[in-house]
């Protein structure tokens, strides 16, 4: 049975074409609401690639589609009747809005977009970075510092939501230095504080910026066939965060309310969204949101220092169960936990005494066993394999010290993990238990605009933001995943701005540069066609890389400040779903790529309903 056939047995999905492929046409009284329309420029020209979003008044779910080459858009049938706010947005244009009462028939909402010269905040981090000057040594050094030192916790676009002089930016750096996971200031914020502050004051200060912005091309091709669902996470005291990144003119969120916490996210095989809560939220280790309505449920697993633990990583296994780690005390020690979404059966597993506790990264291998990182920010380092058959852990230790940041099992059941601060990958043979060290070579790809004499290799390694002691710094492999039906492990080389493939048989490495500077690949997922989906930490997009053609396809998301740190690919009913958390915006985003056949079926649905 193929991978697609296996998932097809799980039933229908809430996707872009829910109901569109039905063989019968419902009556107008029972028909779900439909919305279509067109978008034109102020000169009357059709505008393809415009993001059109619809949200039920007071509801937590936003649905977005793109206009096609004729400037027309078609929403999938809405699951709920009611009053919706509709918004059309495109970089370089003011947003256009409309209110629509969707009652079961077809409604039309047409928009005319007015151009704007003030579109800096509409751009994601890497798009803004393209406009930074490179004409002098100081400019190139400043650009490298900005990319490598100022994106460790958030997207660089956050810097352009405010303006300070050099003193103000210095104060801002001092504040940010206290907010790291370890509580210690990164070395670059000490050694290069003045140079960073001076550069930020130049590009985002009180005077005119030397940036020369360039509008990105509008989305096109197969990207326009996508439907995107966004789920707002409620505050613990009720309501939703006010700053959500949904209005592009405001840029990324700068504050998101209280009592909200999210790190990783996934979707179960019934289409419901799950996410981990890394902060101490009463009653919440993970959250569940109904895929249609967004209705929220807290799920708690036990802690020690408090009644509930907090979560970090979460994945959907091939059998539909969810696996995640639970931090059970303030030292960030974890156990492994699982829940069956359909039966609500829960289990959790502590490692035996004397073994390194579970770390914050979890993945499934080709045999259905679970691999996780071992240890915390301070070590010791390595990985753990949990056998689902015997319910036992096996520990694999790194040959050298360093924090594990990402762990995965491959198609053969062997393990892989990354040491982010050391530019190092480890391989563990699950049968012989032999551990092999693989050094990732130095590269200037993360700042290819630097010229000889701008900075040394040693300084280049040192100016990157890191968690703990950075001894590598040129590539900084982060999260990694294996193709469970192939012979590849794929790694986001964050600082190296590239996607790395490791052949699981030969261990040969291959490097695929990101399409543009400053994208910063972070996490990856692999679909049933062996294509790699990549979260761009310095962007509001996910990218898809085709290993056969070496072609990148960029899928923009409807929120600003997404900064994807996690990415999960789940296949249900033969359809791909890409799930990313928007940590700052406090929402989960679910991208469902479509096909031309899907869209034609949807248009037929509209024609039949109109008749």
N, C-alpha and C positions, 0 to 999 in steps of 0.2 A: 504494500500500500504506500502511495506517495505521501509526502508531507502535506500537500494540499488536500488529498483525499482524507487523510486522518482528521484534519481540522474541519473538513466539510461536514463530518458527522455530528458536529456540535450544534447544528441548527442554524436558523437565520440570525443575522446580525443587525444591529442598529448602525447602518452605514449610510453613505451618501444616497443610496437608492432604496431605502426602506420602503417597501410597498411598490416601488416603481416597476418591479418585474412581475407583479401579480398578473395572473391570467384574466382576472375579471375586473370590471370597472365599478367601484362602489357608487352608491347614490350620492347626490350632492349633500343630503342631510348627514350621511355618515362619513363622507369623504374627509380625509385629513386636509388641513390647510395647505395651499400651494402659493408660492410667491415667485414672480418673475419680473423682468424689466430690462431696461437698457441704461447704459452710461455713456454720455457724450461729453466732449470737451466744450469749452466756451465758444469755440468756432464751429461746433456742430459735428465734429468728427467722432466716430465710434472709438471708444477707449477699451482695448483689450487689457487683461491683466489687472483690473481693478479689484481690490478686495471688498466684497459686500458682506456685511455681517448683520445678523438678526438676533435679537434677544427678547425673550418674553418679559414683560414688565414685572419686576420683583423677583424674577427667577435667576438661577445661578448658571444656566447653560447658554452659551453663545454659539451659533452656527454660522460658518463663513464659507463662501464660495467665491470663485473668480469669474469675471466677465470673459467671454470667449472672443475669438478674433473679430466678431461683428459687434462687440461691445454689449452683448446680451448675457444675462445670467439666469440660472434656474436653480432654485433651492429644492432639495429633497423634501418630501412631505413632512410637515412639522408634526411632532408627536402630540402637541397641545394647542388647542384653540385659545385665542386671547389677543391682547394688545401687545404689539411688538414694536420695538424701536429698531429702525434700519439705518445702517451707516455705510457709506461708500468712501473708501480711502485709497489714495495712491500717492507715492512720494512725489513731491513737487506741486501738490494741489491741496487746497483747503478741503476738509471733509464736507460731505453732503449728507444730510440726514432727513429722515421721514418717519412718521408714525403710521402704523397700519394695524387695522383690526382684522385679524385672520380668523374667519369663521367657518371654513370648510370649502369655500369655493376658491377660484383663482383670483388673486390680487396682483395688480401691477404697480410697480414703483419705479419711475424713471428719474435719473439724476443727471444734472449738468455740473461738471467739475470746473472750478475756477483755479487758475494757476497761482502759486505763491512763490515768492523769492526767499521766504524764510522757512527752509525745509531742513535745517541742520538736525533738529530733534527727531525728524521723521526717519532718519537714517540709523542703521545699526552700527555697532562699533567698528567693524572692519570697513564699512562703507565710508565712515568719517575718516578713518586712518588713511584711506586712499588720497585724501585731500591735504595731508600734512606735508610740508615742504621737505626737500632733501638736498637743498642747494649748498648748504654749508656743513662743515664737520659738526658744529654745535646742533644744527637741526637734525642731522642723522643720528647723533648720539641721543638727543632728546626723544626722538621718535622711538628708538630702540628701548630706551628706559620706560617710556610711556607704555609700550606694548608689553614688555616683559615684567615690569614691576607693578603696574597699576591694574592688572586684569586678574590677579590671583583670586579675588573674592567676588568680583562683579565685572560686568561688561564695561569697556572703556567709554561707551556713550554716556555713562553716568556722570563723567567729568563735565560734559557739555550742558548739563542741566543747571549749572551754576557758574559764577565768575568771581575769581578772587585775584588779588595781587599776590606777589611772591610771599609776603608774610602770611596772608590768609591761606594760601595753599600749603605753606609749611605747617601751619596749625592743623590743617585738615589731614596732612600726612601723619602728624603726631597722634591724632585721634584714631585713624585707621590702624596704626601700628599696635594699638591696644586691643583690637578686635579679632586677632588671629585665633585659630583653634587652640594653640598652645599658650596664648596670652603673652607671648614674647614678640618683640618687634622683629620683622625680617631684617636681615643684615643690610639689604639694599636701602631700606628706609633710614638707616643710620649713616652708611658710608656715602650715599648719593642724595641725601635729603635736599640739600641746597640746589643741586643741579636739577633735580626733578621739579622742585617748587618754582624755580626760575623758568623752566620750560613750560610748565602748566600755565603760569602767568602770561606767557607769550601767546599760547594758542587758545587759552580759555580765561583771559584776564579782562581787565577793564578797558583796554585799548583794542583797536581793530585787530582781528586775528589774521595771520598770514595764510590760513587754510584756503585752498581753492577746491571747493566742492564740485563733485560731478554726480549728476543724477544717475542711479543705476538703471539699466534697462528694465522695462516692465516684464513681469513673468510671462512666459510664453510656452507653447508646445504642450506636452503632457502634464505639466504643472497645473494648467488651467482646469484639468479634469478632477482636481482634488476637492474634497470636502473636509472641513476642519471643525472639530467640536472642542469647546473650551469650557472647563468646569471650575467655577469659583469655589474656593474653600472657605467655609464660614468661620468667623471669629468665634472663639469659645464662649463669649458672652452673648452671641447672637449677631445677626447682620453679616455684611461682607466688607472686606477692605475697600476703602474709597479710591485709593490710588492703584490702578490695575494695569496700566500700560495699554489700555484699549484705545485711548485717544492719542493718535500718533503725534499730534502737535505738542503734546505735553512731554513727549519722550518717555524714557523708562521711569518706573516708579521710584520715588525717593522715600516714601513712607507707606506702610501697608496696614496700619492698624495694629491691634494687639491680639494675643491669643491665637495666632495662626502660625503654623510651622509645617514645612514640607521639604523633603529632600529628593527621593526617588518615586517613580510612579510606574504603574503597569495597568493592563486591562485583563479581566478574566475572560473565560471562553463564552460567557453569556453577555459580554459587552459592558460590564460594570467596571468602574475605574477605582483603583486602589492606590494609596500613596503612604509613604512612611513619614512619621513626625519625629524629627530629631531633637526638638526642644521638649522640655517637660510640660506637657499639656495634660491636665487632669482627665483621666479616663480614655486617653488616646495614645496608642502605640502606632497603629495604622488607621487610616480613614478609608471608608468605602463610599462611593457616590454612584447612585443609580445612573446607568448609561443614558436613559431617556430623559429623566426629570432632574437629575443632579441631586436628588434627595440624599442627605448625608447621614452616615452611621459611624460612630466611634467604635473601635475594637481595641481592647486593652490586653496586654500580656504582662505578667508579673515582673516587677523590679525588686530591688533590695533597699536602696536608699529612699524609695518612694513606692507607692502601691503599683504603679505601672512603669514599665520600661519605655524607652524611646527607640525609634527605628532609623535606619540609614538606607540600606539597599533592599530592593525587592524585585523578584522576577516571577514570571509565569512559566511553570514547568510544562513540558509537552503533554502531560496527563491532565493539565488544568489546575493543579494545586499551586498555591503561592508560597514562596520561600523568601525569608528575610532574616536579618539579624536584629537582635534586641539588645540595646545597651542597658545593662541592669544595674549599673552604679555610676558614680560620678567620675570614675577612672576610665570610662568608656570601654569597659570590658563587656563582651557580648556573648549571648548564646544564640543558637540557630533555632528558628521557629518556622512553623508551617501552618497553613489553614486551607481547608477545602471550601471554596466559596459556595458550593452547592449544598453541602451538608453542615457547614459551620464547624466541622470537626477540627480541633486545634491540638497541636503537639509542640513541645519544645525540648531542646536537647543541649545540656551543658557538656562541655568537654570533660574528660576524666581529670582527676587531680594530678598535677604535675605537667599537664599539657597546656600549651599556650592557648588562651581563649580566642574565640572567634573575633575577627576584625570586621570592618564595615563594608565588605564587598562580597557579593554572593552570585553564583552562576551555576547552571546545570551543565553536565557533560553529556556525551552521546549515549551513555549507558543509563542516564537518568539519575546519576549520583550528583551530589551538591558539593561544589568547591567554594571555599571562602578564604578571605585573607585571614592571617593569624597575627594577633598582636594589635597594638595601638600606635599612636603617633610616636611614642618613645621606644617602641620595639618590645620584645624581640620580633624578628621578621620571619616570614615564611607563609605557608598556606596549609589549609586543612581540607581533607576529603571526607565527606560523610557518606557512608554506604547506606542507601535506603533499604537494602535487603537485610543487612545485619544490624542496622542502627548503631554503627560504631564510627568513630573518627580515626583517621590516620593523619599524622602530622608530618609535614615536609619542611625542613628548615633551610633558610637561605645560607649560602656559604660565607657571605659577608654581611656585616651589620647594615641596617637601613630599613626604612619603613616600607611595608608592602602597601601599594596603592592600586588595587585592582587584581582580581584573581578569576581564573576561568578554567574549565575543563574542555578538552577537545573531543573530536568524534571518536577517538580510540579510548577515551577515559583517562588520558594523562592530563597533568596539570600545568598551568602557566600562571606566572604572576609578575608584576612590575614593581621595581623600586624606583619611584618617581624622582627622588633626589640624587640618584646615583647613575642615571642613564643605563639601567641594567634590567634585563629580563631573566627570569628563571624558568627552567623546564624540569618537571618531575615525572619520571617514569613510574606509573602507578603500580606496575608489577615488580620491578626490581627495587623500587624506592630510591633509585639513583637520582641525584639532583645535578643539573647542569647550569652553569652560569653563562649568559650571553650578553656581552657588552654592546650597547648601541653606540655607533661611532659618532664622533663630534660632527656637527653640521651648523652652517650659518643660515640655513633656510628660514629660521625664525625671524631673521632681520637681514634678508638678502640685499637690501639697499645699502648696507654698510660698506665702506671702502677701506682698502688697506691703510692702516694708520689711525683709523677712527677709534678702535679699542682692541685690546689684546684678547686672545682666547680666554685667558684667566678672568679678565674683567667681564667678558661677555657671559661666562658661566655664573659669575657672582651677582649680576644685576637682576636676576630673575627672582620673582616672588616664590617662596617655598614654604612648606610646612615642615618645620624642623631644620636640621642642618643639610644644606644643599652642597653636594660634592660633584654633581654632574652638571645639570642646568642647561645644556645645549638642546637636548631633545625632550626630556622629562616625560617619559611614557606614562600615561595615566590609565584609564580604564581600558580593558581589553576583553574581547569575546572571540570565541572560536566558531567557525562554520561547522555545525554538527553533522553536516552531510557533505563535507569536503575535506580538504587538507590544508586549511589556512587558519591562522590566528591573526586577527586584525587588532591593531593598537592605535589609539589616538596619541600621537606625539605632540603634546600640547605646545611646549615651548619651541619645538622644531617646525610647527605649522605644517605637519604632514601626516599622512595616513600610512602606517607601516604594516606590511604583510610579512608574516613569518611562515615558511613552509613547515608543516608539522613533521614531515619526514626527514628533510635535509637540514632544517633550521636556518636556511638561507633567508636573509632579510631583503626586502624590497621597499623603497620609499616613494610615495606618491604625493608630491607637494599639493597643498590646498590651492584652489584656483586663485586666491587673492591673499595678500599679506594680512596678518593680524586676525585670521579667522579662528585660529586656535582649536583644532579638533580635540574633543574631550572624551566622549563616550561613543560607542559604536553598537550597531545591531546588524544582523545578517538575515536576509529573507530567503525564501525557498528557491530563488533563482540565483543565489550566491552573490547578490548585490549587497553592498555595504552601505548602511545608513549611518550618518555621522552627525553628532550634535556639535554645532559650532559655538563654543563657549563665548566668543566675542561677537555674537550675532543674534539675530532674531529669526534664524533659519535653521533648517536641517538640510544636509546635502546627501545625495546618493551617488555612490561611486560604483561604476560598472567595471569589474576587473578585466573583462574581455576587451572592451573598447577603450579603457582608461578614461572614460568620459565622466565628468561631474555634472550633476543636475541639482540646482539649488531650489528648494521649496521654502518660500517665505511663509512666516507665521503671522497671525493677525495681531499679535501683542508686541509691544516694545519692551525691551529689558528682559527678554526670555533667558538669555545666557544659559543654554542647555548644558547641565552638568550630568544628566542621566539621559539615556535613550534606550527604549525597549521596543523590539519588533515582535509583534504577536500576529500569527496567522489564524484566522477564524473563518470557517465556511469558504475556504479557498481565497480569502481576501486579506491583503496586508494591512496592518494598522501599526502606525509609528506613534509611540507615546513618549512625551517629554514633559517634565515638570518645569514650570516657570516659577522659580523659587521666590524672586523678589515680587513678582506680580501675584503670588499666592494663588495659582491656578494650575490645573493639569490640562495639557493640550494634546489632542488626539487627531493626528493626520491620517486620512484615509485616501490614498491615491486611487484615482479612477481610471477607466479606459474609455475609448471612443464609443465602444458598444454600450457601456453604461449610460453615457450621456444621451445617446440616441434613444435608448429605452426610456429615459426620463422625459425627453422631449415628446415621445409618443404618448406618455402618460398625460402630459399637459394637453396635447391635442385631443385626446379622448375625453378628458375632463371638460375641455372647452366646448366640445360637441354636445 
